[in-house]
Amino acid sequence: MDWTTGAEILVEALVYEGVETIFGYPGGAVLRIYDELWRARERITHYLVRHEQGAVHMAEGYARATGRVGVVLVTSGPGATNAVTGIANAYMDSTPLVVITGQVPKHLIGTDAFQEVDTVGITRPCVKHNYLVRDARELAGVVREAFYLARSGRPGPVVIDIPRDVSAARADHSRLDHVGFPFTAAPPALDRKAAERAFAAIRDAKRPVLYVGGGIVNSGAAEPLRRFAERLRLPVAPTLMGLGGFPSSHPLCLGMLGMHGTYTANMAVAECDLLVALGVRFDDRVTGKLATFAPHARVIHVDIDPANIGKNARRRWRSRPT
């Protein structure tokens, strides 16, 4: 099948990715995309919001409730900048989103045109990746890559910025199943020696605690975590983002950890001799003052993002193995 405009290619690419729900607010730079969404209304449901920030937060909730990638559509300029708060929140909370923003026509980029902002530059610090699409023929490949990046590894938001003339441009295109993908990510290999050292540390500990976060929820590891905790009789202290990753009514659950958490969880961590941190980032709402957080503990830190390991706690545990 051949599609004639960039807007139609975009909508068909979203359908191909399994998108059924979009949250958004229309504007001049994305009107052609909205025309195509209306034509595809039997396949994609669009929820009209009152503010672009609300659209992103709704997509975050959708992503967390369904386990799918949330999708947002907003216009250029103030539409894109209004969405930044939600994008930053999704980035911090590892929520998979694809945010599609309109942009002024290519020949007006850099001229301070009406409702022009540097969306790529503004969002760069708070996304996994972003794109400025300059050719309608690139749209299908960009959409496929964006969805892969949003949901793989540590999930997060990806922005696709589409100039108005690109969504209007006519382009021939082959079927989406012919779109090549530039790379595949191999799953990380298990470091057996590190795993054996970790198990020995857990076996020898007198007061171990599992400190678990959103990584457990995002990876679907709730059931393996429950079996692991029960097998070794390890108490579990989830973070706010980790709630739901371990049953709150379970006898081994200490309740939420951190400044808004339970006395039991915080005292257990304060007195533990081994802290097994799974899918967490040691943020300040959990640790408070690092010098007094788990002062007697050795630490085992496991996370899908190597940048998180030792990022916040390296000064505190600089001389201790993690």
Legacy VTK file of the C-alpha trace (Angstrom):
# vtk DataFile Version 3.0
C-alpha trace
ASCII
DATASET POLYDATA
POINTS 322 float
0.000 0.000 0.000
1.242 3.515 -0.845
0.404 6.529 1.312
0.316 10.023 -0.099
1.124 12.406 2.763
3.417 12.465 5.730
0.416 12.700 8.045
-1.046 9.503 6.626
2.296 7.717 6.849
2.523 8.784 10.509
-0.948 7.528 11.401
-0.437 4.218 9.600
2.907 3.801 11.390
1.183 4.373 14.740
-1.468 1.785 13.882
1.297 -0.638 12.901
2.841 -0.149 16.370
-0.460 -1.159 17.938
-1.457 2.321 19.079
-5.147 2.513 19.982
-5.163 5.620 22.181
-3.700 9.111 21.775
-3.953 12.085 24.137
-3.586 15.513 22.601
-4.554 19.086 21.847
-4.718 20.399 18.266
-3.017 23.409 16.728
-2.087 24.774 13.335
1.139 22.810 12.900
-0.588 19.433 13.382
-3.946 19.984 11.668
-3.124 17.600 8.807
-2.262 14.916 11.348
-5.590 15.534 13.072
-7.377 15.195 9.731
-5.829 11.752 9.329
-6.678 10.814 12.909
-10.314 11.623 12.188
-10.198 9.325 9.163
-8.639 6.623 11.363
-11.125 7.164 14.214
-12.297 3.549 14.049
-8.763 2.381 14.769
-7.351 5.075 17.094
-9.236 6.871 19.859
-8.118 10.448 20.480
-8.768 12.052 23.883
-8.986 15.838 23.733
-7.426 17.514 26.764
-7.579 21.066 28.104
-3.831 21.539 28.430
-0.851 19.794 26.858
0.728 19.019 30.228
-2.435 17.125 31.103
-2.131 15.127 27.873
1.328 13.893 28.858
0.283 13.028 32.405
-2.738 11.130 31.049
-0.457 9.227 28.687
1.813 8.423 31.644
-1.108 6.974 33.550
-2.195 5.014 30.489
1.322 3.613 30.048
1.569 2.557 33.688
-1.886 1.008 33.757
-1.552 -0.915 30.479
2.160 -1.601 30.164
2.064 -0.054 26.676
3.753 3.047 25.287
1.708 6.205 25.899
1.279 8.508 22.893
0.819 12.289 22.891
0.140 14.730 20.031
0.600 18.491 20.504
1.246 21.470 18.277
4.350 23.622 17.892
5.638 26.397 20.155
3.505 26.681 23.312
2.022 23.247 22.670
5.451 21.656 22.856
6.672 23.757 25.772
3.507 23.065 27.776
4.272 19.365 27.415
7.801 19.616 28.850
6.771 19.205 32.505
5.072 15.896 31.730
7.985 14.775 29.558
10.459 15.509 32.361
8.269 13.631 34.827
8.111 10.609 32.506
11.890 10.715 32.140
12.452 10.735 35.905
9.893 7.993 36.492
11.000 5.803 33.548
7.610 5.895 31.824
7.570 4.917 28.122
6.063 7.688 25.976
6.204 8.843 22.368
5.407 12.565 22.187
4.672 13.906 18.705
5.054 17.665 18.361
4.283 19.947 15.449
6.900 22.340 14.129
6.937 25.307 11.750
7.772 24.532 8.086
11.406 23.619 7.467
12.247 26.873 5.652
11.107 28.883 8.697
13.134 26.982 11.288
15.626 29.375 12.852
13.799 32.542 11.734
11.839 33.174 14.959
8.659 32.299 13.093
5.234 32.338 14.739
5.072 29.606 17.403
8.579 28.374 16.635
10.682 26.953 19.464
13.696 24.666 19.439
11.770 21.607 20.612
14.729 19.280 20.099
17.018 21.520 22.152
14.485 22.156 24.910
13.621 18.491 25.416
17.106 17.028 24.944
17.924 16.922 28.695
14.723 15.045 29.605
14.198 12.450 26.856
15.861 9.213 25.826
16.044 10.561 22.279
14.384 13.091 20.018
13.966 13.561 16.276
13.406 16.481 13.918
11.932 14.799 10.832
12.936 16.566 7.612
11.575 14.093 5.038
8.167 12.392 5.016
9.816 9.214 3.742
11.676 8.921 7.070
8.538 8.982 9.219
7.753 5.274 9.319
11.296 4.343 10.308
11.459 7.106 12.910
8.187 5.960 14.503
9.362 2.357 14.711
12.680 3.360 16.258
11.010 5.778 18.687
8.694 3.088 20.055
11.580 0.657 20.425
13.650 3.212 22.342
10.732 4.263 24.555
10.021 0.753 25.824
13.477 -0.872 25.805
16.136 -0.788 28.518
15.152 1.787 31.109
11.867 3.039 29.605
11.320 6.724 28.988
9.952 9.436 26.696
10.942 9.991 23.065
9.985 13.135 21.114
9.236 13.263 17.363
9.175 16.849 16.057
7.423 17.115 12.667
7.474 20.329 10.592
4.125 21.277 9.085
5.353 20.887 5.512
6.632 17.372 6.265
3.205 16.242 7.451
1.729 17.762 4.256
4.370 16.431 1.848
3.424 13.686 -0.591
5.650 10.625 -0.560
5.635 7.096 -1.897
6.228 4.487 0.733
6.543 0.735 0.905
4.750 -1.470 3.428
5.738 -0.922 7.042
6.929 -4.500 7.461
9.650 -3.627 4.946
11.031 -0.838 7.115
14.480 -1.918 8.235
15.516 -1.471 11.852
19.076 -0.200 12.333
20.031 -2.246 15.362
18.956 -4.779 17.934
20.022 -4.744 21.551
21.327 -7.997 22.974
20.224 -8.683 26.555
23.070 -8.203 29.034
24.871 -11.366 30.002
24.715 -12.519 33.605
27.918 -11.910 35.532
27.969 -15.208 37.397
30.857 -14.276 39.667
29.078 -11.103 40.765
25.868 -13.079 41.299
27.720 -15.640 43.434
29.277 -12.865 45.548
25.860 -11.279 45.993
24.294 -14.570 47.072
27.117 -15.197 49.537
26.602 -11.723 51.011
22.858 -12.368 51.409
23.504 -15.794 52.947
25.936 -14.365 55.491
23.930 -11.252 56.402
22.178 -11.074 59.767
19.745 -8.233 58.952
19.317 -8.013 55.155
16.623 -5.826 53.534
15.384 -5.708 49.937
15.023 -2.089 48.784
12.926 -2.295 45.593
11.736 0.387 43.187
10.029 1.098 39.904
12.387 -1.168 37.993
10.560 -4.161 39.460
7.227 -2.851 38.170
8.524 -1.797 34.748
10.248 -5.125 34.115
7.318 -7.269 35.233
9.500 -8.873 37.898
6.941 -8.805 40.717
6.418 -12.562 40.803
10.145 -13.489 40.726
10.716 -10.913 43.479
7.987 -12.479 45.636
9.451 -15.966 45.206
12.971 -14.674 45.926
11.881 -12.875 49.101
9.875 -15.858 50.345
12.588 -18.382 49.587
15.220 -16.459 51.570
12.808 -14.838 54.055
13.957 -11.330 53.137
11.936 -8.299 54.285
10.946 -5.943 51.453
10.817 -2.134 51.538
9.351 -0.709 48.300
9.686 2.895 47.180
6.754 4.971 45.946
7.505 3.906 42.366
7.898 0.314 43.548
4.423 0.042 45.052
2.621 -2.805 43.353
5.868 -4.675 42.772
5.410 -6.586 46.030
2.100 -7.309 47.823
1.542 -4.691 50.527
-0.369 -7.240 52.621
2.474 -9.772 52.525
4.039 -10.583 55.924
7.480 -9.700 54.526
6.419 -6.250 53.320
7.671 -3.469 55.590
5.678 -0.747 53.859
6.921 2.138 51.753
10.429 3.435 52.352
11.440 7.085 52.495
10.405 10.415 53.949
6.705 9.626 53.427
7.128 5.946 54.238
6.539 3.776 57.276
8.482 3.813 60.518
9.054 0.056 60.164
10.641 0.293 56.716
12.871 3.222 57.588
14.079 1.709 60.867
14.748 -1.643 59.199
16.969 0.037 56.598
18.677 2.133 59.268
19.611 -1.045 61.178
20.261 -3.485 58.306
23.703 -4.908 57.627
23.007 -5.622 53.922
20.877 -3.515 51.568
19.899 -5.242 48.320
18.758 -2.425 46.027
16.764 -3.613 42.993
15.592 -1.221 40.282
16.121 1.917 42.361
18.069 5.159 41.995
18.749 6.175 45.638
16.821 9.408 45.224
16.758 11.970 48.017
13.108 11.299 48.952
14.198 7.823 50.015
17.681 8.404 51.370
17.425 11.817 52.975
20.955 12.617 54.128
23.173 9.981 52.517
25.611 9.981 55.435
22.920 8.539 57.689
21.158 6.247 55.203
21.716 2.559 55.983
24.857 3.464 57.949
25.774 -0.137 58.851
25.029 -1.772 55.508
26.955 -3.245 52.670
25.118 -2.534 49.418
24.236 -4.673 46.407
22.780 -2.489 43.647
21.090 -4.004 40.571
19.664 -1.790 37.833
19.100 -2.012 34.083
20.777 1.394 33.638
24.482 1.207 34.550
24.530 4.995 34.969
22.350 4.635 38.068
24.772 2.365 39.887
26.859 4.503 42.202
25.482 7.768 40.753
23.904 9.117 43.936
25.543 6.949 46.560
29.113 6.674 45.274
30.552 9.140 47.797
28.925 7.314 50.658
29.985 3.820 49.577
33.058 4.731 47.570
35.197 2.055 49.228
32.515 -0.611 49.359
31.741 -3.133 46.637
28.325 -2.799 44.963
LINES 1 323
322 0 1 2 3 4 5 6 7 8 9 10 11 12 13 14 15 16 17 18 19 20 21 22 23 24 25 26 27 28 29 30 31 32 33 34 35 36 37 38 39 40 41 42 43 44 45 46 47 48 49 50 51 52 53 54 55 56 57 58 59 60 61 62 63 64 65 66 67 68 69 70 71 72 73 74 75 76 77 78 79 80 81 82 83 84 85 86 87 88 89 90 91 92 93 94 95 96 97 98 99 100 101 102 103 104 105 106 107 108 109 110 111 112 113 114 115 116 117 118 119 120 121 122 123 124 125 126 127 128 129 130 131 132 133 134 135 136 137 138 139 140 141 142 143 144 145 146 147 148 149 150 151 152 153 154 155 156 157 158 159 160 161 162 163 164 165 166 167 168 169 170 171 172 173 174 175 176 177 178 179 180 181 182 183 184 185 186 187 188 189 190 191 192 193 194 195 196 197 198 199 200 201 202 203 204 205 206 207 208 209 210 211 212 213 214 215 216 217 218 219 220 221 222 223 224 225 226 227 228 229 230 231 232 233 234 235 236 237 238 239 240 241 242 243 244 245 246 247 248 249 250 251 252 253 254 255 256 257 258 259 260 261 262 263 264 265 266 267 268 269 270 271 272 273 274 275 276 277 278 279 280 281 282 283 284 285 286 287 288 289 290 291 292 293 294 295 296 297 298 299 300 301 302 303 304 305 306 307 308 309 310 311 312 313 314 315 316 317 318 319 320 321
